[in-house]
Amino acid sequence: MSTRPEAIDLSKITQKYKNKWIALSWDMKKVYASGQNPDEAEKKAREAGHDDAIITKLPSPDVCLVL
């Protein structure tokens, strides 16, 4: 029996944080922090107490993103 990962709609996040680096929760439902570069996003997330965030850059909304 195979399990298929559930698709996650990041369109609202993409609109708000387009072309920025973000620190996401592991369930990809919450943005802990954002920045102009990965170091800034990670630093802000750590300062907010989130040491285990996923750091990724969001493209402009017209680009498909697969994580």
C-alpha positions in Angstrom: 0.0 0.0 0.0 1.5 3.4 -1.0 0.6 6.6 0.6 0.4 9.7 -1.5 1.5 13.1 0.0 -1.3 15.6 0.5 -1.1 18.6 -1.8 -0.6 21.9 0.1 -2.0 25.2 -1.4 0.7 27.8 -0.9 -0.9 30.4 -3.2 -1.8 32.8 -0.4 1.7 32.6 1.0 3.2 33.1 -2.4 1.2 36.3 -3.0 2.2 37.8 0.4 5.9 36.8 0.3 6.7 36.7 -3.4 10.4 36.8 -4.2 11.3 36.6 -0.5 13.0 33.9 1.6 10.7 32.4 4.2 11.0 30.2 7.2 8.1 27.7 7.1 6.8 25.3 9.7 7.3 21.6 8.9 3.6 21.2 8.1 3.9 24.2 5.7 0.9 25.9 7.2 2.7 28.7 9.0 5.3 31.3 8.0 7.6 31.9 11.0 9.6 34.7 9.3 10.7 36.2 6.0 13.7 38.1 4.7 15.6 39.2 1.7 18.1 36.3 2.0 18.1 32.9 3.7 20.2 34.0 6.6 17.8 36.8 7.5 14.8 34.5 7.4 16.5 31.9 9.5 17.8 34.4 12.0 14.3 35.9 12.5 12.8 32.4 12.9 15.4 31.4 15.5 14.8 34.7 17.4 11.1 33.8 17.5 12.0 30.4 18.9 11.6 28.3 15.8 14.9 26.4 15.3 13.5 23.7 13.0 12.0 25.8 10.2 12.2 25.0 6.5 14.0 27.8 4.7 13.0 28.4 1.1 12.6 31.1 -1.5 9.2 31.8 -2.9 9.1 32.7 -6.6 6.7 35.2 -8.1 3.1 34.0 -8.1 3.1 33.0 -11.8 5.8 30.3 -11.2 4.9 26.8 -10.0 6.5 25.7 -6.8 7.1 22.1 -5.8 8.7 21.3 -2.4 
